[in-house]
Each structure stands twice: as C-alpha cells, then as structure tokens.
Amino acid sequence: MKYFLIEITYTAPLPDIDETLSLHRSFLQTGYDKGWLLLSGPKNPRVGGIIIGRAPSQEDLEAFFLNDPYNQRGQATYRFVEFDPVKRAAILESWLN
C-alpha cells in the first residue's frame, strides 16, 4: 500500500458545500469501510479538508475520489501527496501493516 495526504480545496461557496456535506461524509465512509481512510476533517479556516489515506496506487485513490460528491458537483479540487510513514505511534501499526 502507498500512503497519502489528500488535500481538498473548496471551489464553491460554503452554502453549496454544506448542502453536499452529508453526501460527502457518506462517500468517505465507503473509504473507511474499505480500509483506505484513517482520518478526515475540515481545515481551519473552513476552506477545504484534509484526509490521511492509503491505496494500492495514487491512480486507484484518484479514481476513488472521482466519486466524491464534491468532485461530481464541481465543488472542490484535490491534491494527493504520497509519503512514507517511517515514524508513527504504536497505535497505528495495525492500519499500516
């Protein structure tokens, strides 16, 4: 597996984002159920979000996020930053291995 920081940047006004939020969170749950997502939440200030995830490849992760309602409605852009988690808290071992 490869590990990523996914940065979401809103391109739509917050009222539009708020209308899509429950669909977005339901979509994210599919990633959690799949074992691909570890953490997610909004940036502060609320101009987008941050996700820590993993996938077999960046292409697989990008394909997954094509189904995000924010993406399908043209409300956000995505940046995928691959990294190697060489240091981590012991609590993360089961997710990383």
Biopython code that builds the backbone (N, CA, C, O; Angstrom):
import numpy as np
from Bio.PDB.StructureBuilder import StructureBuilder

atoms = [
    (1, "MET", "N", (0.837, -1.184, 0.000)),
    (1, "MET", "CA", (0.000, 0.000, 0.000)),
    (1, "MET", "C", (0.880, 1.245, 0.000)),
    (1, "MET", "O", (2.000, 1.239, 0.511)),
    (2, "LYS", "N", (0.351, 2.296, -0.579)),
    (2, "LYS", "CA", (1.006, 3.598, -0.572)),
    (2, "LYS", "C", (0.159, 4.526, 0.308)),
    (2, "LYS", "O", (-1.053, 4.345, 0.426)),
    (3, "TYR", "N", (0.804, 5.507, 0.915)),
    (3, "TYR", "CA", (0.149, 6.381, 1.891)),
    (3, "TYR", "C", (0.119, 7.806, 1.371)),
    (3, "TYR", "O", (1.053, 8.269, 0.716)),
    (4, "PHE", "N", (-0.998, 8.507, 1.683)),
    (4, "PHE", "CA", (-1.226, 9.823, 1.096)),
    (4, "PHE", "C", (-1.854, 10.794, 2.090)),
    (4, "PHE", "O", (-2.634, 10.421, 2.966)),
    (5, "LEU", "N", (-1.482, 12.040, 1.913)),
    (5, "LEU", "CA", (-2.230, 13.150, 2.464)),
    (5, "LEU", "C", (-3.060, 13.666, 1.293)),
    (5, "LEU", "O", (-2.515, 13.983, 0.235)),
    (6, "ILE", "N", (-4.351, 13.749, 1.477)),
    (6, "ILE", "CA", (-5.240, 14.261, 0.436)),
    (6, "ILE", "C", (-5.751, 15.610, 0.911)),
    (6, "ILE", "O", (-6.368, 15.721, 1.970)),
    (7, "GLU", "N", (-5.487, 16.617, 0.120)),
    (7, "GLU", "CA", (-5.942, 17.967, 0.458)),
    (7, "GLU", "C", (-7.089, 18.333, -0.474)),
    (7, "GLU", "O", (-6.946, 18.332, -1.697)),
    (8, "ILE", "N", (-8.226, 18.647, 0.131)),
    (8, "ILE", "CA", (-9.400, 19.081, -0.624)),
    (8, "ILE", "C", (-9.508, 20.593, -0.460)),
    (8, "ILE", "O", (-9.426, 21.113, 0.652)),
    (9, "THR", "N", (-9.692, 21.293, -1.580)),
    (9, "THR", "CA", (-9.884, 22.738, -1.555)),
    (9, "THR", "C", (-11.240, 23.043, -2.180)),
    (9, "THR", "O", (-11.511, 22.657, -3.317)),
    (10, "TYR", "N", (-12.080, 23.733, -1.433)),
    (10, "TYR", "CA", (-13.405, 24.075, -1.941)),
    (10, "TYR", "C", (-13.294, 25.094, -3.072)),
    (10, "TYR", "O", (-12.492, 26.026, -3.017)),
    (11, "THR", "N", (-14.109, 24.893, -4.083)),
    (11, "THR", "CA", (-14.193, 25.838, -5.200)),
    (11, "THR", "C", (-15.597, 26.428, -5.303)),
    (11, "THR", "O", (-15.894, 27.196, -6.218)),
    (12, "ALA", "N", (-16.449, 26.060, -4.359)),
    (12, "ALA", "CA", (-17.829, 26.537, -4.317)),
    (12, "ALA", "C", (-18.058, 27.268, -2.997)),
    (12, "ALA", "O", (-17.311, 27.060, -2.041)),
    (13, "PRO", "N", (-19.070, 28.114, -2.932)),
    (13, "PRO", "CA", (-19.388, 28.802, -1.678)),
    (13, "PRO", "C", (-19.797, 27.805, -0.588)),
    (13, "PRO", "O", (-20.327, 26.734, -0.883)),
    (14, "LEU", "N", (-19.546, 28.169, 0.668)),
    (14, "LEU", "CA", (-19.857, 27.280, 1.791)),
    (14, "LEU", "C", (-21.314, 26.829, 1.841)),
    (14, "LEU", "O", (-21.559, 25.679, 2.206)),
    (15, "PRO", "N", (-22.296, 27.664, 1.496)),
    (15, "PRO", "CA", (-23.678, 27.139, 1.497)),
    (15, "PRO", "C", (-23.846, 25.939, 0.550)),
    (15, "PRO", "O", (-24.589, 25.006, 0.856)),
    (16, "ASP", "N", (-23.160, 25.966, -0.594)),
    (16, "ASP", "CA", (-23.222, 24.829, -1.524)),
    (16, "ASP", "C", (-22.501, 23.621, -0.931)),
    (16, "ASP", "O", (-22.975, 22.490, -1.040)),
    (17, "ILE", "N", (-21.353, 23.869, -0.303)),
    (17, "ILE", "CA", (-20.598, 22.794, 0.355)),
    (17, "ILE", "C", (-21.467, 22.152, 1.435)),
    (17, "ILE", "O", (-21.524, 20.927, 1.544)),
    (18, "ASP", "N", (-22.136, 22.973, 2.225)),
    (18, "ASP", "CA", (-22.985, 22.465, 3.306)),
    (18, "ASP", "C", (-24.120, 21.594, 2.784)),
    (18, "ASP", "O", (-24.511, 20.624, 3.435)),
    (19, "GLU", "N", (-24.651, 21.934, 1.615)),
    (19, "GLU", "CA", (-25.721, 21.120, 1.022)),
    (19, "GLU", "C", (-25.218, 19.735, 0.622)),
    (19, "GLU", "O", (-25.996, 18.782, 0.580)),
    (20, "THR", "N", (-23.934, 19.621, 0.330)),
    (20, "THR", "CA", (-23.348, 18.373, -0.143)),
    (20, "THR", "C", (-22.655, 17.603, 0.983)),
    (20, "THR", "O", (-22.282, 16.445, 0.798)),
    (21, "LEU", "N", (-22.484, 18.225, 2.129)),
    (21, "LEU", "CA", (-21.666, 17.663, 3.206)),
    (21, "LEU", "C", (-22.090, 16.255, 3.625)),
    (21, "LEU", "O", (-21.230, 15.387, 3.776)),
    (22, "SER", "N", (-23.367, 16.005, 3.815)),
    (22, "SER", "CA", (-23.788, 14.673, 4.271)),
    (22, "SER", "C", (-23.492, 13.615, 3.204)),
    (22, "SER", "O", (-23.130, 12.488, 3.540)),
    (23, "LEU", "N", (-23.641, 13.964, 1.933)),
    (23, "LEU", "CA", (-23.302, 13.025, 0.850)),
    (23, "LEU", "C", (-21.797, 12.764, 0.822)),
    (23, "LEU", "O", (-21.359, 11.630, 0.632)),
    (24, "HIS", "N", (-21.012, 13.823, 1.014)),
    (24, "HIS", "CA", (-19.557, 13.689, 1.057)),
    (24, "HIS", "C", (-19.142, 12.766, 2.204)),
    (24, "HIS", "O", (-18.304, 11.883, 2.017)),
    (25, "ARG", "N", (-19.718, 12.964, 3.373)),
    (25, "ARG", "CA", (-19.352, 12.128, 4.525)),
    (25, "ARG", "C", (-19.793, 10.683, 4.329)),
    (25, "ARG", "O", (-19.097, 9.767, 4.768)),
    (26, "SER", "N", (-20.918, 10.463, 3.689)),
    (26, "SER", "CA", (-21.342, 9.088, 3.364)),
    (26, "SER", "C", (-20.357, 8.447, 2.386)),
    (26, "SER", "O", (-20.002, 7.276, 2.525)),
    (27, "PHE", "N", (-19.923, 9.228, 1.399)),
    (27, "PHE", "CA", (-18.913, 8.746, 0.468)),
    (27, "PHE", "C", (-17.628, 8.383, 1.212)),
    (27, "PHE", "O", (-17.063, 7.312, 0.987)),
    (28, "LEU", "N", (-17.161, 9.274, 2.101)),
    (28, "LEU", "CA", (-15.939, 8.986, 2.858)),
    (28, "LEU", "C", (-16.081, 7.697, 3.657)),
    (28, "LEU", "O", (-15.114, 6.949, 3.799)),
    (29, "GLN", "N", (-17.272, 7.430, 4.180)),
    (29, "GLN", "CA", (-17.478, 6.210, 4.968)),
    (29, "GLN", "C", (-17.167, 4.967, 4.140)),
    (29, "GLN", "O", (-16.689, 3.968, 4.677)),
    (30, "THR", "N", (-17.434, 5.023, 2.837)),
    (30, "THR", "CA", (-17.106, 3.872, 1.991)),
    (30, "THR", "C", (-15.595, 3.644, 1.960)),
    (30, "THR", "O", (-15.136, 2.505, 1.874)),
    (31, "GLY", "N", (-14.822, 4.734, 2.029)),
    (31, "GLY", "CA", (-13.368, 4.616, 2.090)),
    (31, "GLY", "C", (-12.896, 4.071, 3.429)),
    (31, "GLY", "O", (-11.947, 3.289, 3.488)),
    (32, "TYR", "N", (-13.561, 4.486, 4.508)),
    (32, "TYR", "CA", (-13.242, 3.927, 5.827)),
    (32, "TYR", "C", (-13.580, 2.435, 5.862)),
    (32, "TYR", "O", (-12.801, 1.632, 6.374)),
    (33, "ASP", "N", (-14.735, 2.068, 5.321)),
    (33, "ASP", "CA", (-15.157, 0.660, 5.312)),
    (33, "ASP", "C", (-14.198, -0.197, 4.488)),
    (33, "ASP", "O", (-13.990, -1.372, 4.794)),
    (34, "LYS", "N", (-13.624, 0.381, 3.461)),
    (34, "LYS", "CA", (-12.685, -0.297, 2.579)),
    (34, "LYS", "C", (-11.294, -0.416, 3.209)),
    (34, "LYS", "O", (-10.451, -1.171, 2.724)),
    (35, "GLY", "N", (-11.059, 0.336, 4.299)),
    (35, "GLY", "CA", (-9.755, 0.331, 4.949)),
    (35, "GLY", "C", (-8.766, 1.297, 4.328)),
    (35, "GLY", "O", (-7.572, 1.231, 4.621)),
    (36, "TRP", "N", (-9.242, 2.193, 3.476)),
    (36, "TRP", "CA", (-8.365, 3.129, 2.789)),
    (36, "TRP", "C", (-8.186, 4.450, 3.528)),
    (36, "TRP", "O", (-7.199, 5.146, 3.288)),
    (37, "LEU", "N", (-9.097, 4.814, 4.408)),
    (37, "LEU", "CA", (-9.023, 6.110, 5.082)),
    (37, "LEU", "C", (-8.773, 5.923, 6.569)),
    (37, "LEU", "O", (-9.292, 4.993, 7.186)),
    (38, "LEU", "N", (-7.969, 6.820, 7.140)),
    (38, "LEU", "CA", (-7.642, 6.786, 8.557)),
    (38, "LEU", "C", (-8.226, 7.987, 9.293)),
    (38, "LEU", "O", (-8.797, 7.837, 10.374)),
    (39, "LEU", "N", (-8.089, 9.168, 8.718)),
    (39, "LEU", "CA", (-8.549, 10.415, 9.345)),
    (39, "LEU", "C", (-9.087, 11.351, 8.276)),
    (39, "LEU", "O", (-8.630, 11.330, 7.133)),
    (40, "SER", "N", (-10.060, 12.173, 8.653)),
    (40, "SER", "CA", (-10.541, 13.213, 7.733)),
    (40, "SER", "C", (-11.205, 14.311, 8.541)),
    (40, "SER", "O", (-11.749, 14.073, 9.620)),
    (41, "GLY", "N", (-11.151, 15.507, 8.002)),
    (41, "GLY", "CA", (-11.821, 16.619, 8.662)),
    (41, "GLY", "C", (-11.561, 17.926, 7.940)),
    (41, "GLY", "O", (-10.680, 18.018, 7.085)),
    (42, "PRO", "N", (-12.345, 18.943, 8.299)),
    (42, "PRO", "CA", (-12.216, 20.241, 7.635)),
    (42, "PRO", "C", (-10.963, 20.990, 8.090)),
    (42, "PRO", "O", (-10.482, 20.821, 9.211)),
    (43, "LYS", "N", (-10.458, 21.814, 7.191)),
    (43, "LYS", "CA", (-9.372, 22.733, 7.539)),
    (43, "LYS", "C", (-9.949, 23.839, 8.417)),
    (43, "LYS", "O", (-11.160, 24.051, 8.465)),
    (44, "ASN", "N", (-9.074, 24.518, 9.089)),
    (44, "ASN", "CA", (-9.466, 25.671, 9.890)),
    (44, "ASN", "C", (-8.566, 26.831, 9.502)),
    (44, "ASN", "O", (-7.382, 26.792, 9.837)),
    (45, "PRO", "N", (-9.056, 27.876, 8.806)),
    (45, "PRO", "CA", (-10.454, 28.132, 8.487)),
    (45, "PRO", "C", (-10.998, 27.132, 7.468)),
    (45, "PRO", "O", (-10.243, 26.433, 6.792)),
    (46, "ARG", "N", (-12.303, 27.083, 7.379)),
    (46, "ARG", "CA", (-13.010, 26.063, 6.597)),
    (46, "ARG", "C", (-12.998, 26.402, 5.103)),
    (46, "ARG", "O", (-13.970, 26.917, 4.551)),
    (47, "VAL", "N", (-11.876, 26.096, 4.481)),
    (47, "VAL", "CA", (-11.705, 26.333, 3.048)),
    (47, "VAL", "C", (-11.494, 25.023, 2.292)),
    (47, "VAL", "O", (-11.221, 25.028, 1.092)),
    (48, "GLY", "N", (-11.621, 23.906, 2.998)),
    (48, "GLY", "CA", (-11.414, 22.593, 2.413)),
    (48, "GLY", "C", (-11.242, 21.573, 3.517)),
    (48, "GLY", "O", (-11.689, 21.780, 4.646)),
    (49, "GLY", "N", (-10.593, 20.474, 3.185)),
    (49, "GLY", "CA", (-10.403, 19.415, 4.171)),
    (49, "GLY", "C", (-9.099, 18.679, 3.961)),
    (49, "GLY", "O", (-8.433, 18.832, 2.937)),
    (50, "ILE", "N", (-8.749, 17.875, 4.953)),
    (50, "ILE", "CA", (-7.544, 17.048, 4.922)),
    (50, "ILE", "C", (-7.945, 15.608, 5.228)),
    (50, "ILE", "O", (-8.772, 15.355, 6.104)),
    (51, "ILE", "N", (-7.353, 14.676, 4.501)),
    (51, "ILE", "CA", (-7.604, 13.253, 4.699)),
    (51, "ILE", "C", (-6.250, 12.532, 4.713)),
    (51, "ILE", "O", (-5.363, 12.851, 3.921)),
    (52, "ILE", "N", (-6.101, 11.579, 5.600)),
    (52, "ILE", "CA", (-4.959, 10.674, 5.575)),
    (52, "ILE", "C", (-5.490, 9.333, 5.097)),
    (52, "ILE", "O", (-6.418, 8.773, 5.681)),
    (53, "GLY", "N", (-4.889, 8.825, 4.029)),
    (53, "GLY", "CA", (-5.390, 7.585, 3.455)),
    (53, "GLY", "C", (-4.290, 6.730, 2.871)),
    (53, "GLY", "O", (-3.113, 7.088, 2.881)),
    (54, "ARG", "N", (-4.713, 5.586, 2.361)),
    (54, "ARG", "CA", (-3.799, 4.663, 1.697)),
    (54, "ARG", "C", (-4.556, 3.995, 0.562)),
    (54, "ARG", "O", (-5.786, 3.947, 0.548)),
    (55, "ALA", "N", (-3.789, 3.483, -0.386)),
    (55, "ALA", "CA", (-4.369, 2.775, -1.529)),
    (55, "ALA", "C", (-3.242, 2.033, -2.235)),
    (55, "ALA", "O", (-2.068, 2.326, -2.007)),
    (56, "PRO", "N", (-3.586, 1.080, -3.085)),
    (56, "PRO", "CA", (-2.535, 0.382, -3.830)),
    (56, "PRO", "C", (-1.694, 1.331, -4.696)),
    (56, "PRO", "O", (-0.500, 1.102, -4.894)),
    (57, "SER", "N", (-2.323, 2.395, -5.211)),
    (57, "SER", "CA", (-1.598, 3.365, -6.044)),
    (57, "SER", "C", (-2.312, 4.713, -5.980)),
    (57, "SER", "O", (-3.463, 4.806, -5.554)),
    (58, "GLN", "N", (-1.610, 5.741, -6.407)),
    (58, "GLN", "CA", (-2.239, 7.061, -6.475)),
    (58, "GLN", "C", (-3.374, 7.049, -7.486)),
    (58, "GLN", "O", (-4.400, 7.698, -7.285)),
    (59, "GLU", "N", (-3.188, 6.314, -8.567)),
    (59, "GLU", "CA", (-4.245, 6.222, -9.584)),
    (59, "GLU", "C", (-5.517, 5.620, -9.003)),
    (59, "GLU", "O", (-6.621, 6.070, -9.311)),
    (60, "ASP", "N", (-5.360, 4.594, -8.158)),
    (60, "ASP", "CA", (-6.532, 3.990, -7.514)),
    (60, "ASP", "C", (-7.228, 4.991, -6.607)),
    (60, "ASP", "O", (-8.456, 5.068, -6.586)),
    (61, "LEU", "N", (-6.444, 5.755, -5.860)),
    (61, "LEU", "CA", (-7.018, 6.738, -4.944)),
    (61, "LEU", "C", (-7.702, 7.865, -5.710)),
    (61, "LEU", "O", (-8.791, 8.300, -5.337)),
    (62, "GLU", "N", (-7.069, 8.334, -6.771)),
    (62, "GLU", "CA", (-7.686, 9.382, -7.593)),
    (62, "GLU", "C", (-8.992, 8.880, -8.199)),
    (62, "GLU", "O", (-9.974, 9.621, -8.246)),
    (63, "ALA", "N", (-9.016, 7.631, -8.661)),
    (63, "ALA", "CA", (-10.244, 7.054, -9.224)),
    (63, "ALA", "C", (-11.333, 6.980, -8.159)),
    (63, "ALA", "O", (-12.500, 7.254, -8.442)),
    (64, "PHE", "N", (-10.958, 6.611, -6.938)),
    (64, "PHE", "CA", (-11.915, 6.562, -5.840)),
    (64, "PHE", "C", (-12.544, 7.937, -5.608)),
    (64, "PHE", "O", (-13.762, 8.045, -5.465)),
    (65, "PHE", "N", (-11.722, 8.983, -5.570)),
    (65, "PHE", "CA", (-12.227, 10.324, -5.280)),
    (65, "PHE", "C", (-13.003, 10.942, -6.442)),
    (65, "PHE", "O", (-13.635, 11.984, -6.263)),
    (66, "LEU", "N", (-12.974, 10.339, -7.607)),
    (66, "LEU", "CA", (-13.852, 10.802, -8.694)),
    (66, "LEU", "C", (-15.316, 10.663, -8.299)),
    (66, "LEU", "O", (-16.175, 11.374, -8.821)),
    (67, "ASN", "N", (-15.603, 9.738, -7.366)),
    (67, "ASN", "CA", (-16.974, 9.501, -6.922)),
    (67, "ASN", "C", (-17.395, 10.377, -5.747)),
    (67, "ASN", "O", (-18.540, 10.303, -5.301)),
    (68, "ASP", "N", (-16.487, 11.203, -5.244)),
    (68, "ASP", "CA", (-16.838, 12.113, -4.149)),
    (68, "ASP", "C", (-17.870, 13.122, -4.666)),
    (68, "ASP", "O", (-17.647, 13.749, -5.701)),
    (69, "PRO", "N", (-18.989, 13.285, -3.964)),
    (69, "PRO", "CA", (-19.989, 14.257, -4.398)),
    (69, "PRO", "C", (-19.432, 15.670, -4.597)),
    (69, "PRO", "O", (-19.900, 16.389, -5.480)),
    (70, "TYR", "N", (-18.454, 16.076, -3.807)),
    (70, "TYR", "CA", (-17.825, 17.389, -4.045)),
    (70, "TYR", "C", (-17.214, 17.442, -5.445)),
    (70, "TYR", "O", (-17.335, 18.450, -6.141)),
    (71, "ASN", "N", (-16.563, 16.364, -5.850)),
    (71, "ASN", "CA", (-15.948, 16.307, -7.172)),
    (71, "ASN", "C", (-17.019, 16.249, -8.255)),
    (71, "ASN", "O", (-16.935, 16.964, -9.254)),
    (72, "GLN", "N", (-18.013, 15.408, -8.062)),
    (72, "GLN", "CA", (-19.056, 15.242, -9.074)),
    (72, "GLN", "C", (-19.860, 16.519, -9.295)),
    (72, "GLN", "O", (-20.396, 16.740, -10.381)),
    (73, "ARG", "N", (-19.943, 17.355, -8.267)),
    (73, "ARG", "CA", (-20.675, 18.621, -8.382)),
    (73, "ARG", "C", (-19.761, 19.801, -8.691)),
    (73, "ARG", "O", (-20.215, 20.945, -8.703)),
    (74, "GLY", "N", (-18.483, 19.541, -8.940)),
    (74, "GLY", "CA", (-17.541, 20.605, -9.268)),
    (74, "GLY", "C", (-17.299, 21.573, -8.130)),
    (74, "GLY", "O", (-17.048, 22.756, -8.359)),
    (75, "GLN", "N", (-17.373, 21.076, -6.896)),
    (75, "GLN", "CA", (-17.267, 21.944, -5.721)),
    (75, "GLN", "C", (-15.897, 21.934, -5.062)),
    (75, "GLN", "O", (-15.677, 22.669, -4.100)),
    (76, "ALA", "N", (-14.967, 21.116, -5.558)),
    (76, "ALA", "CA", (-13.662, 21.018, -4.896)),
    (76, "ALA", "C", (-12.606, 20.514, -5.867)),
    (76, "ALA", "O", (-12.901, 19.887, -6.884)),
    (77, "THR", "N", (-11.354, 20.818, -5.507)),
    (77, "THR", "CA", (-10.206, 20.227, -6.185)),
    (77, "THR", "C", (-9.447, 19.382, -5.168)),
    (77, "THR", "O", (-9.628, 19.533, -3.960)),
    (78, "TYR", "N", (-8.601, 18.497, -5.667)),
    (78, "TYR", "CA", (-7.910, 17.526, -4.826)),
    (78, "TYR", "C", (-6.416, 17.550, -5.134)),
    (78, "TYR", "O", (-6.000, 17.676, -6.286)),
    (79, "ARG", "N", (-5.629, 17.426, -4.077)),
    (79, "ARG", "CA", (-4.181, 17.285, -4.215)),
    (79, "ARG", "C", (-3.774, 16.043, -3.433)),
    (79, "ARG", "O", (-4.113, 15.904, -2.258)),
    (80, "PHE", "N", (-3.048, 15.141, -4.086)),
    (80, "PHE", "CA", (-2.622, 13.881, -3.487)),
    (80, "PHE", "C", (-1.114, 13.931, -3.271)),
    (80, "PHE", "O", (-0.347, 14.073, -4.224)),
    (81, "VAL", "N", (-0.695, 13.815, -2.017)),
    (81, "VAL", "CA", (0.720, 13.866, -1.670)),
    (81, "VAL", "C", (1.103, 12.518, -1.072)),
    (81, "VAL", "O", (0.681, 12.173, 0.031)),
    (82, "GLU", "N", (1.903, 11.766, -1.812)),
    (82, "GLU", "CA", (2.354, 10.469, -1.298)),
    (82, "GLU", "C", (3.481, 10.682, -0.296)),
    (82, "GLU", "O", (4.328, 11.557, -0.479)),
    (83, "PHE", "N", (3.486, 9.876, 0.762)),
    (83, "PHE", "CA", (4.565, 9.954, 1.746)),
    (83, "PHE", "C", (4.830, 8.566, 2.321)),
    (83, "PHE", "O", (4.001, 7.663, 2.211)),
    (84, "ASP", "N", (5.998, 8.418, 2.935)),
    (84, "ASP", "CA", (6.387, 7.168, 3.581)),
    (84, "ASP", "C", (6.307, 7.351, 5.090)),
    (84, "ASP", "O", (7.081, 8.130, 5.646)),
    (85, "PRO", "N", (5.395, 6.658, 5.772)),
    (85, "PRO", "CA", (5.234, 6.817, 7.229)),
    (85, "PRO", "C", (6.312, 6.048, 8.004)),
    (85, "PRO", "O", (6.033, 5.000, 8.586)),
    (86, "VAL", "N", (7.538, 6.573, 8.007)),
    (86, "VAL", "CA", (8.645, 5.862, 8.645)),
    (86, "VAL", "C", (8.598, 5.948, 10.170)),
    (86, "VAL", "O", (9.103, 5.049, 10.842)),
    (87, "LYS", "N", (8.016, 6.988, 10.726)),
    (87, "LYS", "CA", (7.828, 7.110, 12.179)),
    (87, "LYS", "C", (6.335, 7.235, 12.437)),
    (87, "LYS", "O", (5.624, 7.939, 11.720)),
    (88, "ARG", "N", (5.869, 6.540, 13.473)),
    (88, "ARG", "CA", (4.434, 6.594, 13.798)),
    (88, "ARG", "C", (4.201, 6.084, 15.203)),
    (88, "ARG", "O", (5.044, 5.402, 15.786)),
    (89, "ALA", "N", (3.039, 6.429, 15.734)),
    (89, "ALA", "CA", (2.624, 5.940, 17.048)),
    (89, "ALA", "C", (2.291, 4.454, 16.937)),
    (89, "ALA", "O", (1.800, 3.991, 15.907)),
    (90, "ALA", "N", (2.561, 3.726, 17.995)),
    (90, "ALA", "CA", (2.317, 2.283, 18.009)),
    (90, "ALA", "C", (0.864, 1.943, 17.687)),
    (90, "ALA", "O", (0.589, 0.892, 17.108)),
    (91, "ILE", "N", (-0.057, 2.811, 18.050)),
    (91, "ILE", "CA", (-1.479, 2.566, 17.809)),
    (91, "ILE", "C", (-1.796, 2.420, 16.314)),
    (91, "ILE", "O", (-2.822, 1.841, 15.958)),
    (92, "LEU", "N", (-0.938, 2.933, 15.450)),
    (92, "LEU", "CA", (-1.171, 2.877, 14.012)),
    (92, "LEU", "C", (-0.637, 1.612, 13.330)),
    (92, "LEU", "O", (-0.897, 1.398, 12.146)),
    (93, "GLU", "N", (0.090, 0.789, 14.048)),
    (93, "GLU", "CA", (0.730, -0.375, 13.436)),
    (93, "GLU", "C", (-0.242, -1.267, 12.689)),
    (93, "GLU", "O", (0.072, -1.708, 11.583)),
    (94, "SER", "N", (-1.399, -1.548, 13.240)),
    (94, "SER", "CA", (-2.332, -2.467, 12.583)),
    (94, "SER", "C", (-2.865, -1.868, 11.267)),
    (94, "SER", "O", (-3.115, -2.600, 10.309)),
    (95, "TRP", "N", (-3.036, -0.551, 11.225)),
    (95, "TRP", "CA", (-3.531, 0.083, 9.989)),
    (95, "TRP", "C", (-2.432, 0.134, 8.938)),
    (95, "TRP", "O", (-2.705, -0.025, 7.748)),
    (96, "LEU", "N", (-1.216, 0.351, 9.358)),
    (96, "LEU", "CA", (-0.108, 0.483, 8.424)),
    (96, "LEU", "C", (0.403, -0.866, 7.905)),
    (96, "LEU", "O", (0.993, -0.934, 6.826)),
    (97, "ASN", "N", (0.180, -1.919, 8.660)),
    (97, "ASN", "CA", (0.704, -3.231, 8.229)),
    (97, "ASN", "C", (-0.394, -4.106, 7.767)),
    (97, "ASN", "O", (-0.150, -5.244, 7.367)),
]
sb = StructureBuilder()
sb.init_structure("model")
sb.init_model(0)
sb.init_chain("A")
sb.init_seg("    ")
for serial, (resi, resn, name, xyz) in enumerate(atoms, 1):
    if name == "N":
        sb.init_residue(resn, " ", resi, " ")
    sb.init_atom(name, np.array(xyz, "f"), 0.0, 1.0, " ", f" {name:<3s}", serial, name[0])
structure = sb.get_structure()
